[in-house]
């Protein structure tokens, strides 16, 4: 898949340079320090593609009185990526996988940050679009739910672009992309860790067990 990326700057600061991003099927992880342009890139892709794409934003703008069940019914009626029946079947399956059954009738405003995140992942992923964009879906999740969510996205989304910060999520990624001075390019797990912890000083980083090491790469 080729995605046209528009050039974006804020004042004199270049956030993204015009380019064509080539993305393969599978889970493509987007990494970089805060302010490097990850969210800007995802929103740019969403504007340019428009159809057959589902988006999980970092900030959830959901009325506090709406329940997850009503939200799913509303989206099912307006979903263009699959039929209403297919959407609701997917949503029901994801509710079971992510342990959300007890939350379906609760107002969104009463849920914890992690519960809200899991609900929105089920709601957006169930659309069944070809491309799935997610902005830090692991942000509020404990390790157990992080594994459930990342495994679900990896299995169910044909092609996904996921902005991640938590290195525990890196082991689910098929490819890694970094943003360097506005240019997006493929990177490696070790380089990814260096970027993700660029703002941390004197911190020891423990890699997931299936990560490559410098010795293995030599």
C-alpha positions in Angstrom: 0.0 0.0 0.0 1.3 3.4 -0.9 0.2 6.4 1.2 0.8 10.0 0.2 2.0 12.0 3.2 1.4 15.7 3.0 4.0 18.2 4.2 3.1 19.8 7.6 4.8 22.5 9.6 3.9 24.5 12.6 5.5 28.0 12.3 9.1 27.4 11.4 9.1 23.8 12.6 8.8 21.0 10.0 6.7 18.2 11.4 6.3 16.1 8.3 8.0 16.4 4.9 6.0 15.5 1.7 6.7 11.8 0.8 5.1 8.5 -0.2 5.0 5.9 2.5 5.0 2.3 1.4 3.3 0.1 3.9 2.9 -3.7 3.8 0.2 -5.8 5.3 0.6 -6.7 9.0 1.3 -4.5 12.0 3.4 -1.5 11.3 4.6 0.3 14.4 5.2 4.0 14.4 7.7 5.2 17.1 9.4 8.4 18.1 9.8 10.9 20.9 6.9 13.0 22.1 6.3 15.7 19.6 8.0 13.9 16.7 4.8 13.9 14.6 3.2 10.4 15.2 -0.3 11.7 15.9 0.0 14.3 13.1 1.0 11.5 10.6 -2.0 9.3 11.6 -4.4 12.2 11.2 -2.8 13.1 7.8 -3.3 9.5 6.6 -6.9 9.5 7.8 -7.6 12.7 5.8 -6.0 11.4 2.7 -7.6 7.9 2.6 -11.0 8.6 4.1 -12.6 5.3 3.1 -12.0 1.8 4.2 -10.0 3.0 7.2 -10.8 3.0 10.9 -9.1 5.2 13.5 -8.5 5.0 17.2 -7.4 8.4 18.4 -5.3 9.2 21.4 -7.9 11.5 22.9 -11.3 9.9 23.2 -14.1 12.3 22.6 -17.1 10.3 23.8 -20.1 11.7 25.7 -19.9 10.5 29.3 -23.5 9.3 29.4 -23.2 7.0 26.3 -22.8 3.3 27.0 -20.5 1.0 25.0 -23.5 -1.0 23.8 -25.3 2.1 22.4 -22.0 3.3 20.9 -21.6 0.0 19.0 -25.2 0.1 17.8 -24.7 3.7 16.5 -21.5 2.8 14.6 -23.0 -0.4 13.2 -25.7 1.7 11.5 -23.1 4.0 9.8 -20.3 1.6 9.2 -19.2 1.5 5.5 -16.5 -1.2 5.8 -18.9 -4.0 6.6 -22.6 -4.8 7.1 -24.4 -4.1 10.4 -24.7 -7.8 11.2 -21.0 -8.4 10.5 -20.0 -5.4 12.6 -22.1 -6.5 15.6 -20.8 -10.0 15.4 -17.3 -8.8 15.4 -18.0 -6.4 18.3 -19.5 -9.2 20.3 -16.5 -11.4 19.7 -14.1 -8.7 20.7 -16.1 -7.9 23.9 -15.6 -11.5 24.9 -11.9 -11.5 24.2 -11.3 -8.2 26.0 -13.5 -9.0 28.9 -15.9 -6.1 28.4 -19.3 -7.8 29.0 -19.8 -6.3 32.4 -19.2 -2.8 31.0 -21.7 -2.7 28.1 -24.4 -1.0 30.0 -22.2 1.4 32.0 -22.0 5.1 31.0 -18.6 5.8 29.4 -17.8 8.5 31.9 -17.8 5.9 34.8 -15.2 3.7 33.2 -11.5 3.7 34.0 -9.0 4.9 31.5 -8.0 1.3 30.7 -11.6 0.2 30.3 -12.3 3.1 28.0 -9.3 2.2 25.8 -10.4 -1.5 25.5 -14.0 -0.5 24.7 -12.8 1.9 21.9 -10.5 -0.7 20.5 -13.4 -3.2 20.2 -15.7 -0.5 18.7 -13.2 0.7 16.1 -11.6 -2.6 15.2 -15.0 -4.3 14.7 -15.6 -2.0 11.7 -13.5 -4.4 9.6 -11.8 -1.8 7.5 -8.7 -2.7 5.4 -6.5 -0.2 7.2 -6.6 0.3 11.0 -4.9 3.3 12.6 -4.3 3.4 16.3 -2.7 6.1 18.4 -1.0 4.5 21.4 -3.7 1.9 22.1 -1.5 0.4 24.9 -1.2 3.7 26.8 -3.5 2.9 29.8 -3.2 -0.9 29.7 -1.6 -3.2 32.2 0.7 -5.9 30.7 -2.1 -8.6 30.6 -4.5 -6.3 28.7 -1.7 -4.9 26.6 -1.0 -8.4 25.3 -4.7 -9.1 24.6 -5.1 -5.8 22.7 -2.0 -6.0 20.6 -2.6 -9.6 19.7 -6.2 -8.8 18.7 -5.1 -5.9 16.5 -2.3 -8.0 14.9 -4.7 -10.9 14.1 -7.8 -9.0 13.0 -6.5 -6.0 11.1 -5.3 -6.7 7.5 -3.0 -3.7 7.7 -2.4 -1.5 10.7 -0.3 1.5 11.6 0.0 1.7 15.3 1.8 4.5 17.2 3.4 2.9 20.3 5.5 4.0 23.3 5.6 1.0 25.5 8.4 -1.4 24.6 6.2 -4.4 25.8 4.2 -3.8 22.6 7.2 -3.9 20.3 7.2 -7.7 20.1 3.9 -7.7 18.2 5.2 -5.4 15.5 6.0 -6.8 12.0 7.8 -3.6 11.0 9.0 -0.4 12.7 8.9 3.1 11.3 10.5 6.2 12.9 10.1 9.9 12.1 13.5 11.6 11.7 13.4 15.4 11.1 10.0 15.0 9.3 11.1 12.0 7.2 9.4 8.6 7.8 11.7 5.6 7.3 11.8 2.0 8.4 14.0 1.3 11.4 15.0 -1.6 13.6 14.0 -2.9 17.1 17.2 -1.8 18.7 17.1 1.7 17.1 13.4 1.8 18.1 14.3 1.3 21.7 16.9 4.1 21.5 14.3 6.5 20.1 11.6 5.5 22.5 13.9 6.1 25.5 15.6 9.2 24.0 14.3 11.4 26.7 15.3 9.1 29.6 18.8 9.4 31.1 20.6 6.7 33.0 17.9 4.1 32.5 18.5 0.4 31.9 16.2 -1.0 29.2 15.1 -4.6 29.3 14.1 -5.9 25.8 11.4 -8.5 25.2 12.9 -12.0 24.8 12.4 -12.2 21.1 14.3 -9.0 20.3 17.4 -9.0 18.2 20.6 -8.2 19.9 23.7 -6.5 18.4 25.5 -9.9 18.6 22.7 -11.6 16.7 22.7 -8.9 14.0 26.5 -9.1 13.5 
